[in-house]
């Protein structure tokens, strides 16, 4: 590790439960202070069905069950990381920067839990590990999310808006000298739920959603939900999907394809509403970037915007990339959480470092 060069691994598991994303990243800081990056080896390790079931149910677990799950998941994550390092013969890793997996997120109660961030992960991987990025922000009165915007500012400043379409969608932008960001709506947490009901892991290119019909009453009900009237900072968790969205969707006795079609139109509509200016340059990443029906719906609503879909490594591994950056910033004791984004009482350098040499 040099002052202007870092060789790290970013590890991310999102609420859409696609699997564990791993990305080998090299960061460089130019003489002018600009951050540059190269995404090298990447891999997504899908979860076995038993793990998908546990992670879905964990929101309802007791403290004792969560403790056991955390231990087991930490061991799973460590094995995945070690396998990635060995497979790609990676050497001289400065740090593994790992998000873990969010199972409970209740910032209003100053509580958030990302499993897989126990100290033994450093011992099991034999690496320095930077992890648990959200807890400190929540304790400082913040939402603990989104955390990606610092990376948008440092790595993707060429874009006016950065939108990630994952389990939830979120947006990041500059406003009056501050970076602001917030979750827009649920995306793949809902669409995958209905795809699963049809025996599929996801809706390939949004073809099922496209085949459905818009239910105007459902569309209007979704758009009147109180969350959309709230000012930022604000964030969403799986609790919102289970307690608010799914009960509404399930109350309509319509075909699954119609629910998916209507919800996709809802995502596009709320995305448009979140944009202060409809003529700007937008970077779209996350699994939703491959949902052709969703992207086409956005383009129809935003004819004057420049929507950019980047290369597959950035689409699929942007969050792993940015959590790698968050880890590097933590190693440098530099700010990686912005109060303008999360609502915390101050900007701060968040994350826990395990395996640090004394």
N, C-alpha and C positions, 0 to 999 in steps of 0.2 A: 504493500500500500504506500503510494506516494501522495504528496499533498494535492496533486492535480490529476491523479489516475486511480481508479478503483476497479477491481475485478470481483464481481459479486454475483450472487444468485438471488433472484426475486421469486417468491413463492406465494401463490394466491389461490384461495378457494372461495368461490362466490355463492350467493344464495340460489343461483339457478341449478346448482349441484351437478354441473357438467363434469367436474373432476378437479384435480389439483393441477394448476398451471405452474410450470417452472420455466424460468428464462435465465440464461447465462448472459450477463450484461457487462460491457465495459463502458465506464464513464470517464470522460476527460473534461477538464476545465481549461479553457483557452486562456491565453495571456490577458485577454480583455474581460475575463470573468464569465464567459458564456459556457453553459453546460452543453456537452455533446455526448451522444450515446451510440452504441452499436449493439443490436440484439443478435447474439450468436446462436448457440444451440437452444432449442425450445422443445417442450414436450407437455402434453396434457395427459395425465394418468386418470382414467375414468374410475369412478367409485364402483365397487361391487354393489349389487342390489341390497345386500344386508346393511351396508354403510349408508346408502341413500335413505333407507327406511329409518335408521337410527337418527340421522341428521335431520330428517323431516320431523320426527317425533320429539326431538330434544327440547323444543320450546316448551313442552309440557313436563319435562323431567323434574324430579325432586333434587334437592342439593346433593344427596348421596349418589343418585344416578348420574348427575352431571359430573361429579368428581371422578367416578369410574370411567365415564365416557371420555373425559379429558385425558386421563392416563392412557387409555387405549388409543385415542386419536393421536396423541403425541408420539406414541410408538409407531403408528402407521405412517405419520408424516415423516418421521425420521428415516424410516426404511425407504420411503419414496425419494427423499433427498439424497441419501447415500447411493441409491441405485442410479440416480441421475448423474451424480458426480462420477461414479465408476464407469457407467456406460459411455460417457463423453470424455473420460480421462482428463477431468478438469484438475488443474494444479494451481497452487498459490492463490486460493480463494481468500479474499479479505474478509468476507462475511456472507452468511446466508440471511437474507432479509425476508422474514415470513409473516404474513398477515394472520395465519390460522384460519379458522372457520367460525363465523358468527352463528351462534345458536340462540342467543337471547340479546335483545337490544331495547332497552327501556331508558333512554336518556332523561326522560321526565322524572325518573326515580334515581338518577345518577348511577345507573347500572348498565353495563354492557359486558357480554362474555364472548370472547373468542377462544375456542378450545385449540389445543396444539401448541400452546405457548408456555408450557411448563419448563422449568430449568433443565430437566434431563434431556431436552432436545439437543442441547449443545454437547452433552456427554455422548449421546447416541450417535450424533453425526460427526463428532470430533472436529467441529467447526465453531468459530465465533458466530453467534446467532443474535440478530436484532429482531425483536418481535413485540407483540402486544402494544400496538400503536394507538388504540382507541381509548383505553381505560383512563389515562391521565386527562385527556380532553374532557371526558364526561365528568370527572371529579372536579374539573375547573368550570363546570357549568355549561359545557358545550354539548353539541349533539353527538360528538364522536364520529361524525360523518358529514359530508363526504371528506375524505382525506386526500383524494387524488389531485385537487386543484393546485397545490403547490407545484406538482409535477407539470401540470398544464402550463403554469406560468413560466417555469424554467425550461421546459423541453419543447413546448408546442405553442410558443408565443406568436407564430405566424397566423394562427387562426383566431377569429373573433370569439367563437363559441366552441367549446369542446363538449360533446354529448356522448355519453357511454350508454349503450342499450344492453344491459345485462339482466340480472334478476330484477333489478329496478333500473330506471333511467335516471341519470343525473346530468346536470349542466354546470359548466364552469366558465366564468367570463370576468373581464376587468370592468369595474364600474367606479368612476370618480377616484381613481388611484388605488382602489382596493380590489382584491380578488374576492368575488362572491361565488357561491355555489350552493346547490340544494338538490335534493331528490325531486324529480318531476312526477313520476308515477311508477307503478308496478309494470313490469314487462314480462320477462320469461318466467317469473314465478307463477304467473297466471296462465300464460300461453302453454307452458310445459305441463302444467297441471291438467289441462284439458287434452293435450296431446297424449299424455300418459293414459287418460281414460280410453283413448282410442287404440291403446297398445303400442304407442310410439314414444320415443324419447323426447322428440321435439317435432315441430311442424316445419318440415323441410321447405325452405324458401317461402314459407307462409302460404303454401298451396291450399291447405285445408281452410285456413282463414279466408283466403280469397274466394273459395267456393261458396262460402256462407252468405247470408243476407244481413243487412243492417237492421237491428231492432231499435227503432227511434226512441221508444220509451226507456229501454235499458240504457241507451247511449246518453240520454238526457239525465237520467238518474245518476249515472256514474259521474257526469260532469258537474253535478251540484254537490258532490261530497265536500264537507268542510275543509279537508286538507288543502284543496286547491285555492281556498280563499285565504289561507294563512300566509303571512309574510315570512321570508327566510330570516334566520337559518331554520331549516326544517329537514327532517329525514324520515325515511320509512324503514320498517323491519318486517319480517315474516309474520309477526303478530297482526299487522295491519291487513295483510292478505287474508289470513285465517279468520279474523274477527270482523272485518268490514267488507272486503271485496267478494270473497267467495259466497258468503250468505246472500248477498244481493244477486250475484250471477246465478246461484242455485235456485233462487226463488222464481226464475223465469223458465217455464216448461217449453223451451225452444231447443232445436237441434244444437249439438255441441259446436258445429261449424259456424252457426249463427252467433253463438256466444263469442267465439274466437274472432270472427269478423268484426263484430261490434266492439270488442275490447281493443283490437288493433286500431280501429278508427279512433277510439278514445285516446289511445297512446299518442297517435299523430296529432290529434286536436290539442291535447294538453301540452305537447311539445311546442306547437306553434304559439300557444298562449304564454309559454315561459320565455319567449324571445322578446327582448326589448325592441329589436330592429329586425325586420324581415328581409333585409337586403345584404346580409353579411356572409362571411365565409365560415362554414361549419365543418368541424371534424367529427365524423361518426365512427365510433369503435364499439366493441363488445359483440356478443353473439348475434344481437339483433341486426347488425350490419349485413348479415347474410339473409335476413328475412326480406326477400324481394318485395313482397306485398306491403310490408311496413314502410320500407324505403320509398316505394312508389307513392304510397299514401302521403308521406311527408313531402315529397317533391310536388305533388298536386297542390298541397296547402301552402307551399313555400316556393312559388315559381321564380321569385326574384333573388332567392338565396343561392349561394354556391355550396352545394353539399358535396363534401369530399370523403370518399371511402378509401382509406389508405391500403398499404400492402397487408397481407394476411398476418404477418408477425405482429404488426401494431394493432390490428383489429382484435386478435385473439389474446395478446400478451401485454397490452398496454397497462393493465392494472398490476401485473407482476413486475413490469418495468418500473412503474412509479413507486411501488412498495420497495423495490430495490433502491430507488433514489431516496425514499424516506429513511431507509436504514443507513445509507451513506451520510445523509444530513445529520442523523442522530449521532453517528460516529464522530462527526465534525462538531457536535454540539451546536448545530445551526438550526434555525427555526424550520420545522416541517409541518406544523399545524397553525393555521391562520385563524385568529379570532373572528375576522370578518366573514369567514366561511362557516365556522361551527357555532359561533356565539359564545365561545369560552371567554373567560375573564381576561385572558392575555394570549398573545402569540407565544408559542413554546416549542421546545424540542422534545418530541414524544417517542416513547419506545423503551423497551428494556433490553439490556445487553447481557447475554450469558456467554460464559466461556472466555471472557476477556482476560488476557494475560496480566498478571500482577506486575 
